[in-house]
Amino acid sequence: MPEQAGGTWLGLWASLALRYLRSGGKRYSSFVAWVSITGLCLGVGALVAVMSVMNGLGAEIEARVLGNVAHVFLTRASNDLSRSDFDEQVTEIESHQGVRAGFDFVEAAGVVSLGSGVHPILVYGVGEEALPWLPESRPFGDWRGLVVGESLADYFLVAPGDALRIVLVGADGGRRAMRKQVSGVFATDSDLDYSLVFLPLDEFSRLAPSGIGRKGVRLVLADPLAAPELLAFWRARGLLEGIGVENWTEVHGELVRVLGMERLIMFSLLLMIVGIAALNLVSGQAMLVSEKRSEIAILQTMGAGRRLIAYTFLAYGGFVALLGTGLGLALGVCLAIWSGEIIELMRVWFGVDLLAESWFDSVPYQIKALDLLVVGIASLMISLLACVAPARRAARLSPAEELV
């Protein structure tokens, strides 16, 4: 059994490992091997399912927030910059391929009241050209009044046609009260539904005195996550001279960072489950080595070297890890796809509705090939590392001692 015969030698340790896997061993080694496969399957499945659901939740939250806030807000920050120069610079910025749209925009803080109820709000003044980029509302009709969030409308028990009193507050303490009819209701299924109100730009400009509200241009980006890079590019070209710039990362960037941190922490915690499952391989391999001591000694007397013995047991652990990881990946994908049905079954069987206090009526999920690849490689690497010590122990056995 010369080790120089590369192809034969390679086939030999692989076939020996498969033989051990099929036939198992005496006592508990076979049982532990299947426990290892089951543990890896459950650990990897849980990791894939949780990561996929967190991907979906994160993407849904980002879409709801980024779809309803200003990606970039440009204002005249210097009196030296004339209105025509400001418009010219903004026009050039809007022509950039990363910008989907730009429109005049006014933002003001205030409160809305009806009877004795008072609630703080943020008022956006926009024109007709901005409607395609605003949350879908029902009904818009002749948009001459307020468009309020669904939650705010429910709070005040108002419907289109009812009137609300709004008090706008300026940065210098000035204020202006107005009473406007509700002409539409929108729903973003987020906290914005409690605090955001839209008002036609011409109405806002006519009713709001000078000094109340910040006037500028709101940009809608094709990729909101690229906002810092786009601003750096425009600044390098001198397009932002005399212009005040705000982007969504200054207000909501912490949200994206927190979501990323949560995914990393959850990945690390669930990977520990995979590590614990991989530890079963150590005990299973150790039992198998103890049970196969005489067979190992016979192989050594027939010419098998230590490398062949070590690779045989490494391959055995690798096959166990590959089977457990493969089944776990398939299980995780199925759990992610059927997560909505699973939660519905929990509601029917146990009376627990996990979505009752959330903005979601279904479980969003997003299965990423990169996540599957990372989880699969990590599981296999951890499992193979766990098999190194038993494989080295098997290779160091002395045939003279075992065959006595």
N, C-alpha and C positions, 0 to 999 in steps of 0.2 A: 504494500500500500504506500508507494512512494509519493511524497508530497510534491514532487516535481511535475507530476501529471496534473497540470493546472485545472483543466476542464473536469476531469474525473474527480479530482480532490474537492472541487467546488460543489459538484453534484452530490458527492458522498456526504459531506456534513449537512447539506440542506436536506437530503433524503433521510438521514438519521434523525434530524430535528423534527421532520414531519412524522416519522414513525413514532417517536416519543410522544408527539402531540396527539396522534390518532389513538395509540394504544394506551397512553397515560402510564401511570405507575401504580405501585401498590399503595395501600393505606390511603393517605390523605393528599398525596401530591397531585393526583388528577383532579380531585375536588378543589384544591386550592387554585389550580390553573384555571378552572372554570369560574371560580370566584373572582380571580383577577380579571378575566375577560368581562364578566358582568360588571365589576366595579369600574373598569375603564369605560365600558359602554355607557353606564349611567353618568359617570363624571363628565365625559366628553359630551354626551347628549345634553346634560344640564348646562354646560358651558356654552355650547352652540346656541341652544334655545334662548338662554338669558341674553347673550350678546346680540342675537338677532332682534329680540323684542326691544332691547335698549337702543339699538340702531334705529328701529322704527319710531320709538318714542322720541328720541333725540331729533330725528329728521322732521317729525311732525311738529314738535314744539318750535324748532327753528323756522320752519315754513310759516307757521301761524304768526310768529313774532315778526320775522323779517318781511313777511308779506304785507305788514300793516304799519311799519314804521319807516321813517326816512332813512334810506341807505346812506345818502349824503345830503347835507343841507348847506347851501351856499348863501351867504349874506354879504352885504357891503360893510366891510369892517373899517374902512378908511374914508374920510370925507374927501380926500384927494382923488379918490376914484369916482369918476362921473358915472351917471346911470348908463350912458351909452357905452362907455368902456366896459362896465360890468356886464352889460348884455352881450357885448362882443366876446368877452372872455368866456362867458357861460355858453354861448353858441358854439364856440370851438370845443369846449369840453363835452357838450352834448353830442358832437359829431364823432367822438371816440367810439370805437366798436364795442367797448365794454359797457356803454351806457345805452339802456333800452329806451328811456324816456326822461324828459325833464319838464317841469311845469311850475308856474308861480304858486307860492305856498305861504300861508301865514299860520303861525302857531301862537296860541295864547292860553294862559291858565285862567281858571275861573271856577265858579260853582253853579250848580243847577238846583233849582228849588221848585217844589210843588206843594202847596199847603205848608205844613210844618216840616216837611222833609227837605234836607239839604245834603248835597253830595259834591265832593270836589271832582272836577273834570279837566280834561285837556281838549281844547277846541282847535280843530284844524280848519283853516279856510282854504278851499280849493275851487278851481273853475271846472267847467264842463270837460275840458281836455284831460283832466285827471281821473275821470270816472272809470276808465278801463283799468286803472291801477289801484283802485280803492276796493275794500271788501264789498262783495256782492250784497246788495240790500233789496228789501222788498217792502212796499213797492217804491220806486223812485218817483214815478209820475212826473209832474211838473216840479222840479227840484227847486223850491223857493224857501224851504224851511230847514229844520234840523234833521240830520240823520244820526240816530243814536244806536248804541249797542243794545243787543237783545236783553242782556242782563239788567242794564240800566232802565230799559223800558218796563221790564217786569217789576223792578224795584219801585218805580213810581206808578205802575199800573196804567201806563199810557199806550196809546195806539196812534198810527198815522191820523192826523187831523186834530189831535189834542195839542194843547199849548203848554210849554214849559218856560219858566223864567230863568234867564241866564245872566250872571254877573261876571263880566270880564275884568280881570285885574292886571294892571300894568306893572312894569318893573319899578316905576317911581312911586307906586302906591295908588295911582289913579285907577278909577274903576268906571265901568259903564254897564248899566243894566238894560236888558232887552227881553222882550217876550216874543217867542217864535213858536210857530206850529211845528209839530213833528211830521215830516214828510216821508220818512223811511226808517226802517230798522235793519241793521246788519248784524251778522253773527260771525265771529272769528273763533268761537269756542276757546277763548283764552281770557286772561284778566283784562284785556283791552275792552271787552264788552261792558265792563263796569265803569270805565273812565274816559272813553273816547267819544267825541262828538264832532260831526262834520257840519260845516256851515258854508253856503255858497260864498265864493271869494268876493263878488261884488256887494253882497249884503254885508259881509264882514267889513269891507273897506268903507261902506257908507255909514254903518252904524258905529263902528269902533273908532274912537278919536285917535289922533296921533299919539304915539307913545305906548299904546296897548297892542301887544302882539309883536312877534318878530317876523319880519317880512323877508322873503328870499326865494330861492329856487330849490325845489326838491328833485333829486335825481334817483331814478330807478336803475339799478345795476343788473346786468345779466348774471353776474356772480357776486352776491353780497359779501362773500367771504374774502373776495379780492379787493375790498374797499381800501385798506391801508396801502396796498401796492399801487393802485390807481392814483391815489392822492400823492404818493411819493413821485410818481411819473409826471403828473401835472405840475407839481411843485418844482421839479427839476427843469421843466420847460418854461417856467415863469408864468403859468396860467393862473396861479392863485395869488398873485401879487395884489394886496389890498383887499383880499376876499377872506371873510371868516368862514371856516370850514368845520363842520361837525359830521361825524359818521357814526353809524349804529354801534360800532364796537365800543365807543366811549360810554354808552348807556347800557347796552345789552351784551357787551362782549363777555362780561363775567358769566352770563348764562351759558354761553358756549364752552367756556373754560370749565365750569362746574360739571356740565354734562360729560365732557371728555375725561375729567378726573373720576367721575362716578364709574364710567366704563372701565377705566384702568384699574380702579380698586376692585370692582366686581370681577374683572378678568383674573386678577391676582388671587382673590379669595377662592374662586371656583377652580383655578388651576391647582390649588392646594388639595382639592378633592381628588383630582387626577393623580397628584403625587402620592396621596395616601393609598389610592387604588394600586398604583405602581409598586408600593411597598409589599403588596401581597405576592408580587413576582419574586421577591427576594426569598420569602419563606417557601414558596412553591418550588423554586429552582433548587434551594438548599435541600428540600426533601427529595426531589428527583435525583440529585447528585448522590445522596446517601443510598437511595434505592438502586441506583445503577452503578455502584462502585465496582462490582464484579465484571459487569459488561465493559466498563471503561478500561479496567485492567486487561481484559481479553483483547480489546481493540489496540491497546498499547503494545501488547506482545505480538500482535499481527503487523506492527509497523506504524500505527497511527501516532503522529507526533502531538506535542502539547497544543500546538496551534489548532490542529483539527478538532481536538476535544473541546478547546475553549470556544471555537467558532460554532461547534455543534450546539452547545448550550446557549450561546448568544443568539443563534438563529432560532432556537426553541422559544426563547423569551421574545425575540423579534416577531415571530409568527403570532404568539399570544397577543402582543401589543398591537400588531397590525389588525388582527381580527377584532379585538376590543375597540380600537380606535375607529375602524371602518364602520362597525355597527353603531358606535356612538355618534359619528357624524350623521349617519342616516337617521338615527333616532332624534337628534337635535333638530335637523331640518323638518322632520315630521311634526315635532312638538311645536316649532315656531309656526308652521303653516296652520296647524290645528289649534293654536293657542286660544282663539276665540271660542271654538267648540268646547275646549277643556274648561274655560272659565264659565261657560253657560252650564255645563254639567255640574260644576261646583255650586252654581247658584241653585240649580234644580235639586241636587241631592242634599246639599248641606245648608242651603239658604244664605250663602255668603256671596254677595255681589261685589267683586273687587273693583268694578268700574263705577260703583254708585256715587262716589264722591269726587269723581274726576271729570275732566272735560271730554273724555273719549267715550263713544258708544260702541267701539270695537277696539280690538288690540292691534295696533299697527306693528308690523315687523319688516325687517329689511335684511335679507340673507346676502352677505357679501362673500365672494369667493376668496378674498384675501383673508378674512376671518377664519374660514374653513381651513385654509392652507396653514395659517399660523397655529391654530389649535391642533391640527393633525400632526404637524412637525413637532410641536412642543410635547404632545403626548408620547410620540414615538421616542423622542430624545430622552425624556424622563424615564420611560420604561426600559430603554436599552441601558441607560446608566445604572438602573437598579439591578440589571442582570450581570454586570461586570464581575462583581465579587464572587457569586456562585460559580460562574464560568471559570474564573481563575482557580478557584478551589478544586474544581473537577480536573483541570489541567495539571495540577500539582500532585495528584494522587500517584502513589507508587505501586506498580503492578506486583512487585515482589511482596509487599505487605498485604495486598488485597487477595492474592491467590494462595496464600499460605493455608 
